[in-house]
Every structure is written in C-alpha cells, then in structure tokens.
Amino acid sequence: MTQKWITKKKGNESKHVMIETERKPREVQVKSIGPTPSQLEKQAWDMLGDLSKITSVDRLLLQMKKYSGTLGDYSGFNSVLIYMQNQDATIVRSANEWKYFGRELKDDARSISILYPVGTPKKDGPGKVKDFIEKKRKEGLDDEAIDQLVREKFNLERTGVTHVFSTGTVYDISQTSPIPGKMKPVEQDIRATQLYSTLKKIAKEHYTVEEDTIFNGARGYTAHSGEGQKIVVMKIPGEDENVLHTLIHEMSHARLEHLYRKDLPRGLAESEAELSTYIVGSHFGFNFKDDSAAYIKGWLDDAKAKGSNLGKENIDRVMNNARWLINEISGRL
C-alpha cells in the first residue's frame, strides 16, 4: 500500500485528504541524449590545447601514444574524445563492424560518443576491405592489382569538406564478447620490412623516393625536386626499424609541406614530423620513444629559444597526418 494526498473541493473551500492505494507510482526513466556536436568539438580542442602545454617531452609522448591505437579509424578529434570517455580503450569499432569480426555487444556495453561529418561519403570499415583483399588474393591477383581495385572500389578516407557534424556511438573491444564460431582476427603482427616496403610504395605515388648514402650524419632528408618534393633515406642492411623510422619522418615532412612553410620555425617543423613518426610507429607496435624523445626535446628547445612554442594547431596537424599515414598503410597490408 502507498499513501498519497488528494484535494477535495466543496464550494469555495479546499480540503487535503490522505488516502491509501495499491496503485504504485509510475517510475519515469529519463534517457540521456549525450553531448551535442559543438560540446564534443570544444572538449576536443580544449584537450589538444592541454597537450600542447605539456613541458615534459616524455610525458607528451606517453599521452600521444594513448591516441595512436585509434587514429587509423578516427580523426585526431575523435581519438581525443574516445580517450576522454574511456582511458583504457584499445580497439574501437561500431556495433556493425564488431559483428563483422564475430563479436557482439555485451548487455551492459558502454558506448563512446564521437563526431562524424554530415554530407560526406561514408568511409568503408576495415573489415569490409580486408574481406575483399583476402578474396582477391585467393583468386590469384597480385598486390599491385589488388591495391588498384581497393582504391577504385572503397572509400578509405572520407572526402569532401563539411562544417556540419553529428554524433555517433562506437564501442571498445572490452565492451564486446566473441560469438562462438564466428570470430575473426582483429589485429595482425607486422614486420618493419613489410611496413617499410608498403610505405615506400605509397611515398612513390606522391614524391620522388631514393635510397642513397648520406654523409652528413643524417639518416634522411626531404628536398625540392623538379617534380615537387624528393625524399632520400639511407638504408643500411639489418637496420629495418631505423630506415622505417626515417621514412615515416621524411614522409611527414613532405605531407605537412614543411619545405613551403616559411612561417613555421624549423624547431616546430621537426617536432611535428617526429611526433607523427612516433604515433605511426606506436600504432603498428614499434617503440621509437628513446630516439623520438631526445630529438623532439632538442628541437622544441630550439624553437622556444627563438620565441616559438608548440600549439594545439601543431598537435592537430600531427594527429591528422599520422592518421592519413596509418590509413594508407593499413589499407595495403
């Protein structure tokens, strides 16, 4: 039995009377609609600003590594947002993509809110692309032919520009369970030689690429060429990770067009390229921390001495560049 008060009216008088009833009060559950796109965008910019203010290079790299796992599928903004909502997130997919990998959402699965552009072509998920590649390999096509077909058939990177965003939901692998008999591998081991060979093919589509001996102590450099930009790396037998590190670094210089950015101090340009290198390496399981930390610290000190500091715009450029490289490599492995 529950008690409640009712009001009885008699003429101009009102009287409050308590009664008992077996009727239970209705429970109303208010569903949260989550943050708005503008709120998410502001949160992401604030976090990028916080990153740019970190003075310890070791701590900066530690923070950047936390975003490296999700950058292949999500923008810098979304990688930041994912970490803000789940600091233990490792592999993040939509509910439909998890179905491809033979996994289903747990009953109490906690979603993660992300931004996605409205009015631009939808990016094809990695599961769908991998299925196509496996099928074509079984049919006997070589990797070069498959690469061409993938570029023609799939949208590996959203195209077009939009300033209108909506929110979507994704889930970390920890919020899923395997479906018996349907599981597919989510990750694969990648060797440095394989990664270097793949990235060199990609680089040659955009720039002149040469392997040559360098005598000034550097392992590589980017320069002007008659057709745009030229990347030169020194490839020493047995040093696969070193030449991979160098190629990612020089490819980042070229993509970020540092040769043409006269307004950008060299200290910040070198820091952008090396931060990109560290993130891409971390995404594929390579630890460049020792070399990257010393290199970045030296160039950030140089930039600071000349009156320039790392800003959130630099971090944003780094993360978007790293994402492009990760996507291009992943689509061809």
TIZASE-333364 format. One record per residue (C-alpha): residue number from 1; chain; x, y, z. Coordinates in nm, 4 decimals. Each point is the difference from the previous one (the first is absolute). Layout:
BEGIN
ATOM     n   chain          X          Y          Z
ATOM   NUM       A          X          Y          Z
...
***
This chain:
BEGIN
ATOM     n   chain          X          Y          Z
ATOM     1       A     0.0000     0.0000     0.0000
ATOM     2       A     0.1186     0.3514    -0.0740
ATOM     3       A    -0.1226     0.3289     0.1387
ATOM     4       A    -0.0777     0.3129    -0.1951
ATOM     5       A    -0.1858     0.3266     0.0507
ATOM     6       A    -0.3011     0.1118    -0.2008
ATOM     7       A    -0.1873     0.3314     0.0028
ATOM     8       A    -0.3755     0.0085     0.0462
ATOM     9       A    -0.1940     0.3127    -0.0811
ATOM    10       A    -0.3308     0.1003     0.1562
ATOM    11       A    -0.1251     0.3339    -0.1190
ATOM    12       A     0.2788     0.2521     0.0475
ATOM    13       A     0.1841    -0.2179     0.2515
ATOM    14       A     0.2778    -0.2518    -0.0729
ATOM    15       A     0.0884    -0.2862     0.2322
ATOM    16       A     0.3138    -0.2205    -0.0243
ATOM    17       A    -0.0676    -0.3637     0.0849
ATOM    18       A     0.2550    -0.2842     0.0294
ATOM    19       A    -0.1099    -0.3311    -0.1524
ATOM    20       A     0.1552    -0.3439    -0.0372
ATOM    21       A     0.0167    -0.1738    -0.3387
ATOM    22       A     0.1427    -0.3184    -0.1487
ATOM    23       A     0.0914     0.1857    -0.3156
ATOM    24       A     0.3747     0.0460    -0.0247
ATOM    25       A     0.1386     0.3343    -0.1058
ATOM    26       A     0.1260    -0.0069    -0.3597
ATOM    27       A     0.3764     0.0017    -0.0364
ATOM    28       A     0.1288     0.2164    -0.2811
ATOM    29       A     0.3481    -0.0617    -0.1380
ATOM    30       A     0.1600     0.2957    -0.1703
ATOM    31       A     0.2342    -0.1069    -0.2807
ATOM    32       A     0.3129     0.2071    -0.0444
ATOM    33       A     0.0379     0.1315    -0.3539
ATOM    34       A     0.3739     0.0483     0.0481
ATOM    35       A     0.2169     0.2977    -0.0896
ATOM    36       A    -0.0738     0.2146    -0.3048
ATOM    37       A     0.2443     0.0200    -0.2954
ATOM    38       A     0.1074     0.3516     0.1028
ATOM    39       A     0.0682    -0.1171     0.3555
ATOM    40       A     0.2097    -0.2910    -0.1254
ATOM    41       A     0.1969     0.2258    -0.2359
ATOM    42       A     0.0763     0.2457     0.2808
ATOM    43       A     0.1115    -0.2833     0.2289
ATOM    44       A     0.2357    -0.1302    -0.2690
ATOM    45       A     0.1558     0.3426    -0.0665
ATOM    46       A     0.0443     0.0535     0.3745
ATOM    47       A     0.1786    -0.3341     0.0291
ATOM    48       A     0.2292     0.0827    -0.2941
ATOM    49       A     0.0788     0.3279     0.1724
ATOM    50       A     0.0886    -0.1868     0.3191
ATOM    51       A     0.2293    -0.2328    -0.1967
ATOM    52       A     0.1857     0.2916    -0.1551
ATOM    53       A     0.0750     0.1394     0.3477
ATOM    54       A     0.1753    -0.3138     0.1260
ATOM    55       A     0.3621     0.0982     0.0627
ATOM    56       A     0.1424    -0.3494     0.0553
ATOM    57       A     0.0681    -0.1711    -0.3323
ATOM    58       A    -0.0164    -0.3451     0.1620
ATOM    59       A    -0.3459     0.0793     0.1361
ATOM    60       A    -0.1110     0.1434    -0.3342
ATOM    61       A     0.1012    -0.3194    -0.1799
ATOM    62       A    -0.1765    -0.2103     0.2627
ATOM    63       A    -0.3195     0.1958    -0.0584
ATOM    64       A     0.0300    -0.0146    -0.3791
ATOM    65       A     0.0537    -0.3766     0.0101
ATOM    66       A    -0.3376    -0.0389     0.1689
ATOM    67       A    -0.1674     0.1365    -0.3127
ATOM    68       A     0.2077    -0.1944    -0.2520
ATOM    69       A    -0.2122    -0.3141     0.0033
ATOM    70       A    -0.3189     0.1724    -0.1129
ATOM    71       A     0.1456     0.2422    -0.2548
ATOM    72       A    -0.0283    -0.2487    -0.2851
ATOM    73       A    -0.3778     0.0151     0.0112
ATOM    74       A    -0.0691     0.3316     0.1683
ATOM    75       A     0.1116     0.3600    -0.0365
ATOM    76       A     0.2245     0.1716     0.2519
ATOM    77       A    -0.3085     0.1596     0.1538
ATOM    78       A    -0.1765    -0.3330     0.0375
ATOM    79       A     0.3086    -0.1773     0.1341
ATOM    80       A     0.0163     0.2632     0.2723
ATOM    81       A    -0.3724    -0.0349     0.0698
ATOM    82       A     0.0253    -0.3799     0.0206
ATOM    83       A     0.2784     0.0242     0.2570
ATOM    84       A    -0.1904     0.2596     0.2023
ATOM    85       A    -0.2924    -0.2415     0.0344
ATOM    86       A     0.1968    -0.3234     0.0402
ATOM    87       A     0.3678     0.0269     0.0920
ATOM    88       A     0.0431    -0.3775    -0.0388
ATOM    89       A    -0.1344    -0.0128    -0.3579
ATOM    90       A     0.2208    -0.1949    -0.2415
ATOM    91       A    -0.1965    -0.1094    -0.3087
ATOM    92       A    -0.3199     0.1926    -0.0732
ATOM    93       A    -0.2638    -0.0882    -0.2589
ATOM    94       A    -0.3680     0.0583    -0.0689
ATOM    95       A    -0.2520    -0.2683     0.0975
ATOM    96       A    -0.0285    -0.1107    -0.3649
ATOM    97       A     0.3758    -0.0273    -0.0437
ATOM    98       A     0.0256    -0.2146     0.3126
ATOM    99       A    -0.2508    -0.2359    -0.1588
ATOM   100       A     0.2368    -0.0415    -0.2953
ATOM   101       A     0.2778    -0.1055     0.2394
ATOM   102       A    -0.2338    -0.2525     0.1628
ATOM   103       A    -0.0606     0.1953     0.3171
ATOM   104       A    -0.3192     0.1310     0.1587
ATOM   105       A    -0.0642     0.2751     0.2515
ATOM   106       A    -0.0334    -0.0972     0.3629
ATOM   107       A    -0.3343     0.0714     0.1664
ATOM   108       A     0.1531     0.2807     0.2056
ATOM   109       A     0.2298     0.1305    -0.2772
ATOM   110       A     0.1015     0.3627     0.0525
ATOM   111       A    -0.0040     0.2017    -0.3191
ATOM   112       A     0.2455     0.2739    -0.0956
ATOM   113       A    -0.1237     0.3162    -0.1712
ATOM   114       A     0.1892     0.1228    -0.3062
ATOM   115       A    -0.0459     0.2626    -0.2705
ATOM   116       A    -0.0647    -0.0845    -0.3623
ATOM   117       A    -0.0421     0.2390    -0.2934
ATOM   118       A    -0.3414     0.0277    -0.1588
ATOM   119       A    -0.0231     0.0125    -0.3801
ATOM   120       A     0.3324    -0.1690    -0.0862
ATOM   121       A     0.0444    -0.3559    -0.1307
ATOM   122       A     0.0100    -0.2679     0.2684
ATOM   123       A     0.3376    -0.1622     0.0580
ATOM   124       A     0.0063    -0.3765    -0.0573
ATOM   125       A     0.0864    -0.2000     0.3114
ATOM   126       A     0.3256    -0.2001     0.0238
ATOM   127       A    -0.1867    -0.3297     0.0236
ATOM   128       A    -0.1704     0.0491    -0.3340
ATOM   129       A     0.3277     0.0968    -0.1697
ATOM   130       A     0.1902    -0.2964     0.1504
ATOM   131       A    -0.2671    -0.2400    -0.1240
ATOM   132       A     0.0371     0.1344    -0.3534
ATOM   133       A     0.3820    -0.0230     0.0098
ATOM   134       A    -0.0086    -0.3605     0.1271
ATOM   135       A    -0.2484    -0.0963    -0.2713
ATOM   136       A     0.2117     0.1521    -0.2792
ATOM   137       A     0.3196    -0.1648     0.1280
ATOM   138       A    -0.1740    -0.3368    -0.0131
ATOM   139       A    -0.0981     0.0804    -0.3580
ATOM   140       A     0.3707     0.0387    -0.0813
ATOM   141       A     0.0289     0.3789    -0.0422
ATOM   142       A     0.3310     0.1604     0.0971
ATOM   143       A     0.0201     0.2751     0.2631
ATOM   144       A     0.0435     0.2797    -0.2534
ATOM   145       A    -0.3218    -0.0943    -0.1807
ATOM   146       A    -0.1837    -0.0367     0.3299
ATOM   147       A     0.1230     0.3438     0.1152
ATOM   148       A    -0.1475     0.1555    -0.3122
ATOM   149       A    -0.3326    -0.1786     0.0459
ATOM   150       A    -0.0205     0.1044     0.3654
ATOM   151       A     0.0566     0.3648    -0.0918
ATOM   152       A    -0.2697    -0.0199    -0.2684
ATOM   153       A    -0.2575    -0.1934     0.2010
ATOM   154       A     0.0332     0.1295     0.3562
ATOM   155       A     0.0076     0.3321     0.1763
ATOM   156       A     0.2888    -0.0372     0.2451
ATOM   157       A    -0.0122     0.3670     0.0972
ATOM   158       A    -0.3031     0.2255     0.0056
ATOM   159       A     0.0148     0.2616    -0.2724
ATOM   160       A    -0.1547     0.3417    -0.0240
ATOM   161       A    -0.0128     0.2825     0.2486
ATOM   162       A    -0.2805     0.0575     0.2446
ATOM   163       A    -0.0502     0.2230     0.2996
ATOM   164       A    -0.3095    -0.1904     0.1134
ATOM   165       A     0.0468    -0.2851     0.2457
ATOM   166       A    -0.2200    -0.2482     0.1789
ATOM   167       A     0.0748    -0.2446     0.2790
ATOM   168       A     0.0347    -0.3765    -0.0269
ATOM   169       A     0.0770    -0.2841     0.2387
ATOM   170       A     0.2848    -0.2524    -0.0060
ATOM   171       A     0.1212    -0.2665     0.2419
ATOM   172       A     0.3343    -0.1211     0.1320
ATOM   173       A     0.0837    -0.3688    -0.0418
ATOM   174       A    -0.0322    -0.0400     0.3786
ATOM   175       A    -0.3739     0.0685    -0.0401
ATOM   176       A    -0.0448    -0.2966    -0.2362
ATOM   177       A    -0.0054    -0.3779     0.0242
ATOM   178       A     0.1031    -0.2541    -0.2644
ATOM   179       A    -0.2758    -0.1771    -0.1927
ATOM   180       A     0.0901    -0.3731     0.0050
ATOM   181       A     0.1192    -0.1211    -0.3384
ATOM   182       A    -0.0052     0.3452    -0.1630
ATOM   183       A     0.3063     0.1781     0.1378
ATOM   184       A     0.2525     0.1558    -0.2397
ATOM   185       A     0.3407     0.1461     0.0934
ATOM   186       A    -0.0215     0.3697     0.0818
ATOM   187       A     0.3745     0.0714    -0.0084
ATOM   188       A     0.3004    -0.1436    -0.1794
ATOM   189       A     0.3743    -0.0005     0.0648
ATOM   190       A     0.1907     0.2217    -0.2415
ATOM   191       A     0.3751    -0.0081    -0.0648
ATOM   192       A     0.2068     0.3143    -0.0531
ATOM   193       A     0.1097    -0.1171    -0.3464
ATOM   194       A    -0.3622    -0.0489    -0.1032
ATOM   195       A    -0.1006     0.3411     0.1317
ATOM   196       A     0.2965     0.1720    -0.1669
ATOM   197       A    -0.0708    -0.1641    -0.3358
ATOM   198       A    -0.3672     0.0995     0.0173
ATOM   199       A     0.0718     0.3596     0.0982
ATOM   200       A     0.2659     0.0348    -0.2712
ATOM   201       A    -0.2596    -0.0957    -0.2629
ATOM   202       A    -0.2377     0.2611     0.1392
ATOM   203       A     0.2716     0.2664     0.0087
ATOM   204       A     0.0928    -0.0655    -0.3640
ATOM   205       A    -0.3559     0.0802    -0.1044
ATOM   206       A     0.0434     0.3546     0.1278
ATOM   207       A     0.3735     0.0783     0.0050
ATOM   208       A     0.3350    -0.1009    -0.1432
ATOM   209       A     0.1523    -0.2579     0.2374
ATOM   210       A     0.3673    -0.1016     0.0049
ATOM   211       A     0.2102    -0.2312     0.2155
ATOM   212       A     0.3531     0.1388     0.0159
ATOM   213       A     0.3023     0.0466     0.2239
ATOM   214       A    -0.0078     0.3231     0.2017
ATOM   215       A     0.3276     0.1394     0.1328
ATOM   216       A    -0.1056     0.2862     0.2293
ATOM   217       A    -0.1120    -0.2214     0.2895
ATOM   218       A    -0.3697     0.0114    -0.0885
ATOM   219       A    -0.1986    -0.3131    -0.0792
ATOM   220       A    -0.2246     0.1746    -0.2503
ATOM   221       A    -0.1208     0.3320    -0.1367
ATOM   222       A    -0.2744     0.1610    -0.2073
ATOM   223       A     0.0890     0.2435    -0.2773
ATOM   224       A    -0.1460     0.1767    -0.3024
ATOM   225       A     0.0055    -0.1885    -0.3288
ATOM   226       A    -0.1035     0.0808    -0.3530
ATOM   227       A    -0.3318    -0.1782     0.0579
ATOM   228       A    -0.0770     0.1299     0.3493
ATOM   229       A     0.1665    -0.1561     0.3039
ATOM   230       A     0.2691    -0.2647     0.0296
ATOM   231       A     0.0496    -0.2367     0.2946
ATOM   232       A     0.3425    -0.1566     0.0522
ATOM   233       A     0.0648    -0.2686     0.2638
ATOM   234       A     0.3122    -0.1951     0.0885
ATOM   235       A    -0.0808    -0.3725     0.0107
ATOM   236       A     0.2561    -0.2072     0.1870
ATOM   237       A    -0.0432    -0.3809    -0.0164
ATOM   238       A    -0.1286    -0.1412     0.3282
ATOM   239       A    -0.1293     0.3327     0.1326
ATOM   240       A    -0.3615    -0.0400    -0.1040
ATOM   241       A    -0.1559     0.2001     0.2827
ATOM   242       A     0.2405     0.2911    -0.0482
ATOM   243       A    -0.0777     0.0431    -0.3692
ATOM   244       A    -0.3735    -0.0361     0.0725
ATOM   245       A     0.0317     0.2740     0.2630
ATOM   246       A     0.1826     0.2225    -0.2478
ATOM   247       A    -0.2491    -0.0513    -0.2823
ATOM   248       A    -0.3015     0.0811     0.2212
ATOM   249       A     0.1789     0.3140     0.1218
ATOM   250       A     0.0892     0.1240    -0.3492
ATOM   251       A    -0.3414    -0.0947    -0.1396
ATOM   252       A    -0.1521     0.2123     0.2783
ATOM   253       A     0.2185     0.2968    -0.0979
ATOM   254       A    -0.1188    -0.0363    -0.3580
ATOM   255       A    -0.3696    -0.0425     0.0848
ATOM   256       A     0.0030     0.2945     0.2406
ATOM   257       A     0.1767     0.2027    -0.2741
ATOM   258       A     0.2678     0.1283     0.2337
ATOM   259       A     0.2179     0.1010    -0.2957
ATOM   260       A    -0.2627     0.2587    -0.0911
ATOM   261       A    -0.0937     0.1118     0.3517
ATOM   262       A     0.2275     0.3009     0.0415
ATOM   263       A    -0.2186     0.1171     0.2886
ATOM   264       A     0.0702    -0.3161     0.2025
ATOM   265       A     0.3262    -0.0056     0.2010
ATOM   266       A     0.2149    -0.3023    -0.0736
ATOM   267       A    -0.0169    -0.1098     0.3640
ATOM   268       A    -0.3773    -0.0378    -0.0243
ATOM   269       A     0.0187    -0.1597    -0.3461
ATOM   270       A     0.2435    -0.2651     0.1256
ATOM   271       A    -0.2152    -0.0571     0.3081
ATOM   272       A    -0.3121    -0.0463    -0.2133
ATOM   273       A     0.1762    -0.2552    -0.2212
ATOM   274       A     0.1455    -0.1962     0.2920
ATOM   275       A    -0.3221    -0.0001     0.2021
ATOM   276       A    -0.1738    -0.1392    -0.3089
ATOM   277       A     0.2696    -0.2659    -0.0287
ATOM   278       A    -0.0377    -0.1028     0.3618
ATOM   279       A    -0.3797    -0.0320    -0.0294
ATOM   280       A     0.0099    -0.2013    -0.3231
ATOM   281       A     0.2688    -0.2301     0.1409
ATOM   282       A    -0.1989    -0.0505     0.3203
ATOM   283       A    -0.3143    -0.0852    -0.1953
ATOM   284       A     0.1784    -0.2885    -0.1718
ATOM   285       A     0.1790    -0.1210     0.3123
ATOM   286       A     0.3439     0.1650    -0.0377
ATOM   287       A     0.1536     0.1944     0.2863
ATOM   288       A     0.1918     0.3056    -0.1226
ATOM   289       A    -0.0190     0.1741     0.3388
ATOM   290       A     0.3704     0.0287     0.0855
ATOM   291       A     0.0995     0.1528    -0.3337
ATOM   292       A    -0.3162     0.2107    -0.0300
ATOM   293       A     0.0189     0.1482     0.3509
ATOM   294       A     0.3578     0.1239    -0.0374
ATOM   295       A    -0.0633     0.1334    -0.3502
ATOM   296       A    -0.3206     0.1848     0.0882
ATOM   297       A     0.1437     0.1485     0.3188
ATOM   298       A     0.2951     0.1436    -0.1891
ATOM   299       A    -0.2162     0.1603    -0.2685
ATOM   300       A    -0.2645     0.1297     0.2424
ATOM   301       A     0.2763     0.1621     0.2054
ATOM   302       A     0.1308     0.1580    -0.3210
ATOM   303       A    -0.3464     0.1302    -0.0902
ATOM   304       A    -0.0564     0.1374     0.3493
ATOM   305       A     0.3336     0.1808    -0.0043
ATOM   306       A    -0.1175     0.1710    -0.3188
ATOM   307       A    -0.3348     0.1014     0.1487
ATOM   308       A    -0.2266    -0.2806    -0.1272
ATOM   309       A    -0.1901    -0.2657     0.1920
ATOM   310       A    -0.1966    -0.3092    -0.0933
ATOM   311       A    -0.3716     0.0845    -0.0374
ATOM   312       A    -0.3230    -0.1948    -0.0346
ATOM   313       A     0.0021     0.0678    -0.3751
ATOM   314       A     0.3342    -0.1847    -0.0220
ATOM   315       A    -0.1414    -0.2965     0.1943
ATOM   316       A    -0.3074    -0.0051    -0.2239
ATOM   317       A     0.2176    -0.0046    -0.3151
ATOM   318       A     0.2136    -0.2799     0.1475
ATOM   319       A    -0.2970    -0.2202     0.0833
ATOM   320       A    -0.1699     0.0494    -0.3361
ATOM   321       A     0.3249    -0.0716    -0.1852
ATOM   322       A     0.0604    -0.3130     0.2080
ATOM   323       A    -0.3544    -0.1119    -0.0669
ATOM   324       A     0.0453     0.0365    -0.3777
ATOM   325       A     0.3196    -0.2058     0.0076
ATOM   326       A    -0.1548    -0.2702     0.2206
ATOM   327       A    -0.3043    -0.0237    -0.2275
ATOM   328       A     0.2051    -0.0207    -0.3190
ATOM   329       A     0.2297    -0.2685     0.1437
ATOM   330       A    -0.2815    -0.2034     0.1561
ATOM   331       A    -0.1956    -0.0026    -0.3248
ATOM   332       A     0.2881    -0.1686    -0.1834
ATOM   333       A     0.1402    -0.2483     0.2478
***
